[in-house]
């Protein structure tokens, strides 16, 4: 994956949107969701590592393309046990895929965090 971003190791199966915006894509394999913020930043929420190989089995998607989302929107449910049983990691990556729109990104949250907690600040060009 390319672009700035961060990873979170979830302690629950519910996956919430890291940003406000519009769902731009839901991958057929259900392991990733694209969101376009109102500021034009493309965000990829990637659930687990190498989970594309699981062909959607451990994921339930709660959104569809063009849905408006915010930090209190549950995007999906990831069966962490099923992901781990398949030998995959459960880390959820948030990646900003159009770096040309971003002047800077600073991580402001570390350690244990909660869903709706601000984790970073983006300066958009």
C-alpha positions as CSV (number, residue, x, y, z in Angstrom):
1,X,0.0,0.0,0.0
2,X,1.2,3.5,-0.7
3,X,0.6,6.7,1.1
4,X,0.7,8.1,4.6
5,X,-1.5,6.7,7.3
6,X,-1.5,4.6,10.4
7,X,-2.6,1.2,11.8
8,X,-4.8,0.2,14.7
9,X,-5.0,-3.2,16.3
10,X,-8.7,-3.5,17.1
11,X,-9.9,-5.0,20.4
12,X,-13.5,-5.4,19.1
13,X,-15.0,-6.6,15.9
14,X,-16.7,-3.3,15.0
15,X,-14.8,-1.1,12.5
16,X,-15.7,2.6,12.5
17,X,-15.0,5.2,9.9
18,X,-11.8,7.2,10.6
19,X,-13.1,10.3,8.7
20,X,-16.2,12.0,7.6
21,X,-17.0,11.8,3.9
22,X,-18.6,9.7,1.2
23,X,-18.0,6.0,0.6
24,X,-16.3,5.8,-2.8
25,X,-15.8,2.1,-3.0
26,X,-16.4,-1.2,-1.2
27,X,-14.0,-3.9,-2.4
28,X,-15.7,-7.1,-3.7
29,X,-13.7,-9.1,-1.2
30,X,-15.0,-6.9,1.6
31,X,-11.6,-6.3,3.2
32,X,-11.3,-2.7,2.2
33,X,-13.5,0.4,1.9
34,X,-12.6,3.7,0.2
35,X,-13.8,7.0,1.5
36,X,-13.5,10.5,-0.1
37,X,-13.5,13.3,2.4
38,X,-15.2,16.7,1.8
39,X,-11.6,18.1,1.5
40,X,-10.8,15.7,-1.3
41,X,-8.6,13.3,0.6
42,X,-8.9,9.7,-0.5
43,X,-8.9,7.3,2.5
44,X,-8.5,3.6,2.3
45,X,-9.7,1.6,5.3
46,X,-8.0,-1.8,4.9
47,X,-9.1,-4.5,7.4
48,X,-6.4,-7.0,8.3
49,X,-3.2,-7.9,6.5
50,X,-3.3,-10.1,3.5
51,X,-7.1,-10.6,4.1
52,X,-7.9,-10.3,0.4
53,X,-7.1,-14.0,0.3
54,X,-10.1,-14.7,2.7
55,X,-12.5,-13.7,-0.1
56,X,-14.8,-11.7,2.2
57,X,-15.7,-14.5,4.6
58,X,-14.8,-12.8,7.9
59,X,-16.4,-9.4,7.0
60,X,-19.9,-7.9,7.1
61,X,-20.1,-4.6,5.4
62,X,-22.6,-2.0,6.7
63,X,-22.2,0.7,4.1
64,X,-22.5,1.0,0.3
65,X,-21.0,3.3,-2.3
66,X,-22.2,7.0,-2.0
67,X,-23.2,6.6,1.7
68,X,-22.3,9.5,3.9
69,X,-20.2,8.5,6.9
70,X,-18.7,10.0,10.0
71,X,-16.6,8.8,12.9
72,X,-19.7,7.3,14.5
73,X,-20.5,5.2,11.4
74,X,-19.8,1.5,11.8
75,X,-18.4,0.6,8.4
76,X,-18.1,-3.1,9.0
77,X,-17.7,-6.0,11.3
78,X,-14.6,-8.0,11.1
79,X,-14.6,-11.5,12.8
80,X,-11.2,-11.1,14.4
81,X,-11.1,-14.7,15.5
82,X,-11.7,-16.0,12.0
83,X,-9.0,-13.7,10.6
84,X,-6.5,-14.9,13.3
85,X,-7.6,-18.5,12.7
86,X,-6.7,-18.1,9.0
87,X,-3.2,-17.0,10.1
88,X,-3.7,-13.3,9.3
89,X,-3.2,-10.2,11.4
90,X,-6.2,-8.1,12.4
91,X,-4.5,-4.6,12.1
92,X,-6.8,-2.0,10.4
93,X,-4.8,0.3,8.2
94,X,-6.0,3.8,7.3
95,X,-4.1,5.0,4.3
96,X,-4.3,8.3,2.4
97,X,-4.0,7.3,-1.2
98,X,-3.8,10.7,-3.0
99,X,-0.7,12.1,-1.4
100,X,-0.6,15.0,-3.9
101,X,-3.6,16.5,-2.0
102,X,-1.8,16.3,1.4
103,X,0.7,18.9,2.5
104,X,1.3,17.1,5.9
105,X,-0.1,14.5,8.2
106,X,0.7,14.4,11.9
107,X,-0.2,11.5,14.2
108,X,-1.6,12.9,17.4
109,X,-3.0,9.8,19.1
110,X,-0.9,6.9,20.3
111,X,-1.3,3.9,22.5
112,X,-4.8,2.7,23.4
113,X,-7.4,4.7,21.5
114,X,-11.2,4.5,21.0
115,X,-13.4,4.7,17.9
116,X,-14.3,8.4,17.4
117,X,-11.0,9.6,18.9
118,X,-8.9,11.9,16.7
119,X,-5.7,10.2,15.8
120,X,-4.2,12.6,13.3
121,X,-4.3,15.9,11.6
122,X,-4.1,16.4,7.8
123,X,-3.2,19.6,6.1
124,X,-4.7,19.6,2.6
125,X,-3.2,21.5,-0.3
